[in-house]
C-alpha cells in the first residue's frame, strides 16, 4: 500500500463535503460500492475476452475479477447484517466521464482503457482512506482492508499501460485523464455515488 504514490497520481484529494455526504447516506454508499465491485469484475472479464492474446493482461485481469467478486460478496454480507435492502441504483457520471477520453483505435484504445482503470482504482483507494477514520468499527476495518488491494490494482493497471504503450504517450494520457478526473471529483454533482463529485 503506497498512498503517497496514489495521492501524487491523482489530481486532487476527495473534498470533505463528499465525505460528509457519504457518512450521511451509508445505505447508498454500500449499494453503489457493491455495484462498483461487480462492474470492476465485469470490466476485467471483458478485457480478457477482447484482448485474448495478451498473456500478462489475461493473468492480471483474471485475478482481479476474482478479487472484485469476493469484495462484491463481502459488501452484500455487510448489507444483509445492516438490513440494507437491495434496490436499483443508477450509475453515476464518473466512469462514463472518464471513458469519453479513451481513443477509439488500437493499440492506443487498450492503453487509454488501462490508464482509466488505474485512475478508478486509485480514486477508490483514496476514498476508502478518507472514509475509514469516520466509520464504525466493522465498516472501517473492512474498508481499511480494501486499501491494499485497490492500491495493487492501480499499480497493475498502470504497469500494463506502460507495457502495451509508448511511455511518452502513456504519460500524456495520464495527464489528460487526470484533468478530466479532477473536474469530475471537484465539480458539483446532482447525485451521491461512491465516485461522485461535490454534493449540491
Secondary structure, DSSP 8 states (H G I E B T S, - for coil): --HHHHHHHSSS---HHHHHHHHH-HHHHHHHHHHHHHHHHHHHHHHHHHTTT-HHHHHHHHHHHHHHHHHHHHHHHHHHHTT---------SHHHHHHTTS-SSTTHHHHHHHHHHHHHHHHHHHHHHHHHTTS-HHHHHHHHHHHHHHHHHHHHHHHHHHHHS-HHHHHHHHHHHHHHHHHHHHSEESS--TT--EE-
